[in-house]
Amino acid sequence: SRTTHNTALEITWTVIPVLILVVIAVPSLKLLFFMDKAKNPEMTLKVTSHQWYWSYQYPDNGGFAFDSNIVPDDKLKPGQPRLLEVDNHVVLPADTVVRVLVTSEDVIHDWAVPSFGIKIDTVPGRVNETWLEVDSKDIGTYYGQCSELCGVNHAFMPIAVDIVSKQDFQRWVEGAKKRFAQNNDN
Protein backbone atom coordinates (compact mmCIF):
# COMPACT_ATOMS: atom_id res chain seq x y z
CA SER A 1 0.00 0.00 0.00
CA ARG A 2 1.20 3.48 -0.79
CA THR A 3 -0.58 5.01 2.25
CA THR A 4 1.36 3.08 4.88
CA HIS A 5 4.50 4.86 6.11
CA ASN A 6 4.01 7.57 3.48
CA THR A 7 5.48 10.55 5.35
CA ALA A 8 4.21 13.21 2.94
CA LEU A 9 0.65 11.87 3.09
CA GLU A 10 0.66 11.60 6.91
CA ILE A 11 1.96 15.16 7.27
CA THR A 12 -0.68 16.40 4.83
CA TRP A 13 -3.65 14.78 6.59
CA THR A 14 -2.38 16.10 9.91
CA VAL A 15 -1.57 19.66 8.82
CA ILE A 16 -4.74 20.33 6.80
CA PRO A 17 -7.18 19.70 9.73
CA VAL A 18 -4.94 21.78 12.02
CA LEU A 19 -5.05 24.67 9.53
CA ILE A 20 -8.84 24.36 9.29
CA LEU A 21 -9.13 24.51 13.10
CA VAL A 22 -6.89 27.59 13.25
CA VAL A 23 -8.95 29.33 10.57
CA ILE A 24 -12.11 28.62 12.59
CA ALA A 25 -10.58 29.41 16.01
CA VAL A 26 -9.22 32.90 15.34
CA PRO A 27 -12.55 34.59 14.48
CA SER A 28 -14.39 32.48 17.06
CA LEU A 29 -12.16 33.60 19.91
CA LYS A 30 -12.50 37.23 18.80
CA LEU A 31 -16.29 36.86 18.73
CA LEU A 32 -16.36 35.21 22.18
CA PHE A 33 -14.23 38.01 23.63
CA PHE A 34 -16.44 40.83 22.32
CA MET A 35 -19.70 38.96 22.98
CA ASP A 36 -19.28 39.41 26.76
CA LYS A 37 -18.97 43.20 26.67
CA ALA A 38 -21.86 45.53 25.96
CA LYS A 39 -21.08 48.01 23.22
CA ASN A 40 -22.15 51.47 24.39
CA PRO A 41 -24.65 50.36 27.07
CA GLU A 42 -27.45 52.81 27.75
CA MET A 43 -27.97 51.68 31.34
CA THR A 44 -26.59 49.37 34.01
CA LEU A 45 -28.34 46.89 36.28
CA LYS A 46 -26.36 45.55 39.24
CA VAL A 47 -27.46 42.14 40.52
CA THR A 48 -26.29 40.83 43.90
CA SER A 49 -27.20 37.33 45.03
CA HIS A 50 -27.80 36.35 48.64
CA GLN A 51 -28.97 33.20 50.29
CA TRP A 52 -31.92 33.03 49.23
CA TYR A 53 -32.92 36.19 47.39
CA TRP A 54 -31.68 38.75 44.85
CA SER A 55 -30.85 42.43 45.28
CA TYR A 56 -31.01 44.85 42.36
CA GLN A 57 -29.52 48.30 41.97
CA TYR A 58 -30.04 50.88 39.23
CA PRO A 59 -26.87 53.05 39.40
CA ASP A 60 -27.73 55.05 36.26
CA ASN A 61 -31.24 55.89 37.45
CA GLY A 62 -30.66 57.39 40.88
CA GLY A 63 -28.90 54.45 42.51
CA PHE A 64 -31.99 53.07 44.22
CA ALA A 65 -31.92 49.41 45.24
CA PHE A 66 -34.39 46.75 46.31
CA ASP A 67 -34.56 43.08 47.25
CA SER A 68 -36.56 40.49 45.36
CA ASN A 69 -37.93 37.49 47.29
CA ILE A 70 -40.06 34.56 46.23
CA VAL A 71 -43.81 34.89 46.86
CA PRO A 72 -44.90 31.99 49.11
CA ASP A 73 -47.59 29.64 47.82
CA ASP A 74 -50.22 30.93 50.26
CA LYS A 75 -49.74 34.54 49.03
CA LEU A 76 -49.95 33.83 45.28
CA LYS A 77 -52.66 35.60 43.32
CA PRO A 78 -54.53 33.89 40.46
CA GLY A 79 -52.36 33.66 37.36
CA GLN A 80 -49.05 34.04 39.19
CA PRO A 81 -46.68 31.13 38.52
CA ARG A 82 -45.77 29.05 41.56
CA LEU A 83 -42.05 29.09 42.47
CA LEU A 84 -41.39 31.85 39.89
CA GLU A 85 -43.25 34.88 41.24
CA VAL A 86 -41.37 37.47 43.29
CA ASP A 87 -42.44 40.44 45.38
CA ASN A 88 -40.38 42.99 43.39
CA HIS A 89 -39.81 42.50 39.67
CA VAL A 90 -36.80 43.86 37.82
CA VAL A 91 -38.07 46.43 35.31
CA LEU A 92 -36.07 47.19 32.17
CA PRO A 93 -36.83 49.33 29.12
CA ALA A 94 -37.28 47.79 25.68
CA ASP A 95 -34.94 48.74 22.82
CA THR A 96 -32.16 49.54 25.31
CA VAL A 97 -28.74 47.95 25.65
CA VAL A 98 -28.52 47.02 29.33
CA ARG A 99 -25.21 46.09 30.97
CA VAL A 100 -25.81 43.55 33.73
CA LEU A 101 -23.18 43.39 36.47
CA VAL A 102 -23.49 40.37 38.76
CA THR A 103 -21.84 39.51 42.06
CA SER A 104 -22.60 37.50 45.18
CA GLU A 105 -22.70 38.25 48.86
CA ASP A 106 -22.10 34.69 50.11
CA VAL A 107 -21.72 31.68 47.77
CA ILE A 108 -21.74 31.10 44.01
CA HIS A 109 -25.22 31.54 42.54
CA ASP A 110 -26.30 31.75 38.91
CA TRP A 111 -28.51 34.49 37.44
CA ALA A 112 -30.26 32.66 34.61
CA VAL A 113 -33.06 33.98 32.40
CA PRO A 114 -33.31 31.53 29.49
CA SER A 115 -35.51 33.80 27.35
CA PHE A 116 -32.64 36.32 27.22
CA GLY A 117 -29.99 33.66 26.65
CA ILE A 118 -28.34 34.64 29.94
CA LYS A 119 -26.85 32.24 32.44
CA ILE A 120 -24.03 33.86 34.39
CA ASP A 121 -22.41 32.95 37.69
CA THR A 122 -22.46 35.39 40.59
CA VAL A 123 -19.21 34.89 42.49
CA PRO A 124 -18.31 36.42 45.88
CA GLY A 125 -15.60 39.05 45.52
CA ARG A 126 -15.90 39.19 41.73
CA VAL A 127 -18.07 41.18 39.34
CA ASN A 128 -19.08 39.40 36.14
CA GLU A 129 -20.62 41.25 33.22
CA THR A 130 -23.13 40.41 30.54
CA TRP A 131 -25.67 42.40 28.56
CA LEU A 132 -29.12 42.18 27.06
CA GLU A 133 -31.38 44.05 24.68
CA VAL A 134 -35.05 43.23 24.19
CA ASP A 135 -37.08 44.52 21.23
CA SER A 136 -40.22 46.53 21.91
CA LYS A 137 -42.26 43.81 20.18
CA ASP A 138 -41.26 41.48 23.04
CA ILE A 139 -42.63 43.59 25.91
CA GLY A 140 -43.76 41.34 28.76
CA THR A 141 -42.65 39.41 31.82
CA TYR A 142 -39.80 36.91 31.71
CA TYR A 143 -38.87 34.41 34.40
CA GLY A 144 -35.69 32.68 35.46
CA GLN A 145 -34.10 31.06 38.49
CA CYS A 146 -30.81 30.49 40.20
CA SER A 147 -29.42 27.53 38.31
CA GLU A 148 -26.42 26.82 40.52
CA LEU A 149 -26.57 24.23 43.29
CA CYS A 150 -25.93 26.93 45.87
CA GLY A 151 -27.52 25.32 48.88
CA VAL A 152 -30.71 23.95 50.38
CA ASN A 153 -33.03 26.70 49.05
CA HIS A 154 -31.46 27.24 45.65
CA ALA A 155 -34.71 26.28 43.92
CA PHE A 156 -36.45 29.16 45.72
CA MET A 157 -34.51 32.04 44.13
CA PRO A 158 -36.69 33.02 41.17
CA ILE A 159 -36.08 35.97 38.87
CA ALA A 160 -38.86 38.02 37.28
CA VAL A 161 -38.06 40.69 34.69
CA ASP A 162 -40.66 43.06 33.25
CA ILE A 163 -39.76 44.59 29.88
CA VAL A 164 -41.68 47.84 29.35
CA SER A 165 -41.57 50.78 26.94
CA LYS A 166 -39.02 53.53 27.60
CA GLN A 167 -41.81 55.90 28.69
CA ASP A 168 -43.27 53.34 31.11
CA PHE A 169 -39.77 52.68 32.43
CA GLN A 170 -39.23 56.38 33.22
CA ARG A 171 -42.56 56.47 35.08
CA TRP A 172 -41.60 53.32 36.99
CA VAL A 173 -38.18 54.82 37.91
CA GLU A 174 -39.83 57.91 39.40
CA GLY A 175 -42.13 55.75 41.52
CA ALA A 176 -39.36 53.32 42.43
CA LYS A 177 -37.11 56.12 43.70
CA LYS A 178 -39.80 57.02 46.24
CA ARG A 179 -40.85 53.43 47.01
CA PHE A 180 -37.31 52.15 47.62
CA ALA A 181 -35.92 55.36 49.17
CA GLN A 182 -34.96 53.52 52.39
CA ASN A 183 -32.57 51.33 50.34
CA ASN A 184 -31.07 54.24 48.43
CA ASP A 185 -27.27 54.28 48.72
CA ASN A 186 -27.02 57.95 47.67
N, C-alpha and C positions, 0 to 999 in steps of 0.2 A: 504494500500500500504506500502511496506517496504522501499520505497525511500523517503517518506515524513518524515521529522524530524529525519532522520537517520544521526546522527552526523558524524560517521566514513565515510560514503559515501560522504557527503557534504565536508568534509575536503579533502578527496582524490581527488574529481573532481575540487577542488580549487588549491590544492598544485601541482598536476601533470602539469597543464598548466603553472603555475608560474615557475616550474623547467625547463620546455621546453624553456620558454622565456629567462631564465637566461643562459641556455646552448647556445642559439643562440646569445644573447647580448654580452657576453664576447669576443668571437672572432671578432664579428662585430665591436665593439668599438675599438678594437686593430687595425683592418684593416682600419677603418676610420681615426684613428690618424696618421698612417704611410702613408696613401694614399696622404695626403697633402704635405708631405715633399719629395723633390727629393733626392734619394740616390746617392751620389757621382756625382753631376751635373758637366758637362764638361764646361758649360758656363752659363752666367746670362744675362737676358734681363730685363731691368727696364722699366716699362710702367707707364707714368704719364698722367692722363686725365685732360683736361681743357674744358672749355665751348668754343668752340665746336670742339675740335680736340684732337689728341693724340700726346704725345712726347715719343720718344724711346731713350734709352741709352744702350750702349754696354760696360759695365765697364771692362769686361775681354778682350776686343779687342781694347784697346786704349782709352776707355772712351768717344768716340765721341757720339754725340747726334743729333737728328733731329726731326722735327715736321712732322706730317702726316695729311693733310687736304683733304677733299672731293674734287673731280674734278667736277666743275659745268657742267651742262648739255651741255652748248654751247662749252665746251672745250673737250668733250669726243671724243675719236678716235673710228673708227669702231671696234666692238668686245669688247669694254670695257663696263662692266655692269653699268647701271645707278644706282646712289645712293650707289654703293659699291666701285667704283674706287677712289683711293687716289693718291696724287702726289708723295709720298714716301712710298714704300712698306717696311714692316719689312722683312728682309732676315735672314733665319735660316738654318743651315746645317742639312742634313738628318743623321740618325743614330747617333744622339747626344742627350744626356739628357740635356735639357735646363730648368734652373730654371727661372721662370717668377715672378718678384716682381712687384706688382701693388700698386699705390697710386693715390691720387687725389689732385689737386691744389685748387679746389673750392667746388664742391658738390659731392654727391655720383653718380658715373657712374658705368658701368658694362662692363668689357672687355670680350666679348663673341665670341668665334669661335667654332660653333657647330661641325665642322668636327674634331676638336681636343678633343671634350668633355669638353671644358673649358667655364665656365661662372662664373666669379669671380668679386665681387664688388671692386671698387676702392674708398677708403674712405679717406677724408682729415685727415691728422695727423696720419695715420695708414698705415703700409705696410703689405699687404696680399701676400701670396706666393702660387704658384702652379707650376706645371712642365708639360713638354710635351716631347715626343720623336716620331719622324716620320720616318718610314722606307724609305730606298732609293727607294723602288719600288713605293712610293707615292709622288715622286717629282712633284711639281706643285704649283699653286697659290690657296690659300684658303681665303675665305672672312668671315667676321663677322661684328657685329655692336654693339654699345652701346645698351644694352637691359634693361636699367634702365630708368624710367621716370624722367630724370634729368633736364628737362626744355623744352623750346619751340623748340629748334633745336636738340633734342636728336636723332631724326631719321636721322640726317645728320652727324653722327660720325662713318663712316665705318672703318673697319679694313681689311687690305690686307696683307697676309703673303705669301712670296715666300719661298718654301722649295727647296734648291739646294744641289748639292753634296758638300762634304767637300772642295774639290779643288776649286770649283766655289765660295764657301763662302769666302775662303781666298783671292781670287782675288777681290771679291766684297768689303771685309774689307779694302784692300789696297786703292781701289778707293774711298771708303766712307770716309776714314780718311782725304783725300785731299778735297773731295767735301763738307764735313760738318765741315771743320776745324774751321770756325767761331763760331760753337756751342760747340767746344771742351772745356770741363771743366778742362782739364789738363794744 
